[in-house]
């Protein structure tokens, strides 16, 4: 039924719960998983940076590795085939692109996370994925 599962993470508690559920599903269906973290970049939020000011690739890598490690902390992945990936951009757009290009059967994600503007945007990424994804989506509270 499910052969490829995408789990977007921002290392929030909801994302960690979603990861645990996706891991169980992957084990039951012998599915492969991709754990994805999207690092917000100023360009993704519509900001124009001053000339010469950029977000260093090393910083993107550090933030991504930290979020992936925090999501995995204390969780035994067992024999599930798990790939980890990080990329810069806007989370909803990057997740939708990954769904489109990755051949996923299911997305499992938390209902709210650590958005760039905490409070006013809670849940907006999961709502956008739910409405625009071309595969099944499970939202975990």
N, C-alpha and C positions, 0 to 999 in steps of 0.2 A: 504494500500500500504506500508507505513512505520510504523512498530510497535516498533522498537528499533533503536534509533539514538545515535551514538557515536560522541562526540565533544571533540577532543583533544585541550588543551589550554596551552599556555605559557604566557598568560595574555597580549600579544601584541595587538595592535589595530586590526590587521587582525583576530586574534583569537576571539576578542570580537564581531566583525562584524559577524563572522561565528556563534558564539553562538546565537546572536540575530535572525539570519535567521533560525537556527535549532530550536529555541524556537517557532517561528511562524509555522514552518512545524509540529512540535510535537503537537502544539495546533490544527492545521487543521486536522491531522490524528489520534488524540488521542494516540500518541506514547509516549513511555517512553524514557527518555534521560539519558545518562551517560556523565558527564563532567569529563574528565580525564586530570590530569597533571602528566607528567613524569619528575622526578627530575634527571638531569644528575648526574652520579656518575663517579669518576675517572676510575673505572674498566670498565664502559660502553664505555669509550673513548679509551680503550686500554692501560691505564697507569698501571704500577705496583707500588703499594705503598710500602714505607719502612715498615719494620716490626713494628707492633704496631700502625701504622697510619691508621685510618679508618674514614669514613664519618659517624658521629654519626646519629643514627636513628632519634633522636630529631631534628637534622638539616634538614633532609629530610622532616620530618613532618612539620616543620616551613615553609620551602620554598614552599611545596605543598599547605598548607593552605593559604599562602599569595597569590599564583598564582590563586587559586580557588576563593578567596575572591575578588581579583582585577578583575577577569573576570565577576563576578556576580554584582559588584558595580554599583548601580543605575539602575539595570535591574529588572523589575517585571516579575517573572517566572509564575505568575498566578496559574492556576490549573495543570500545566504540572508536571507529575511525574518525578522528577529530583534526580538522585543519583550523589554524588561527590566521586571521588576516586583519590588517589595519589599513585604513585609507583616509586621506583628508577630504573634507567637503561638508555638505549639508547632510545630516543623517537620513532624512526621509528620501531625498533624491539618490543618495549613494546606495541605500538599502534597496530601493526600487530598481536601480540599475543592476545590482547584484542578483536580484531575483530574476530579472529579464535575461541576463547573460549566463546564469549559473545552473539552469535546469532544476530548480528547487520544487519539491512537492509540497513543502510546508515551511512556514515561518512561525517560530515560537518566540514571542517577545513580551516584555513587561508592559504593563499598562501606563506606567509613568516612570520617568527617570530624571536625570540631572540635565535639564535643558539649559540653553544659554541664558534664558531669562526665567529663573525658577519662579513658579507660581503661575505666571500668566500663560505659559506654554505647556504646562504639564499635560501629557497625554496627546499632544498634537502630532508627534511623530507616529505613534501607534495608530491614531485615527487615520492618518494619511495612508499608511501601509495597508490597513484594513480595507480602505475604500478603493485603493488603486492596484493592489497586488493581483497578479494573474494566477496565483496559486492559493491554497488554503492558508489561513492565518489563525493562529491561536494566541489570544491575548491572556496573559497570566496576571492575576491580581496578587 
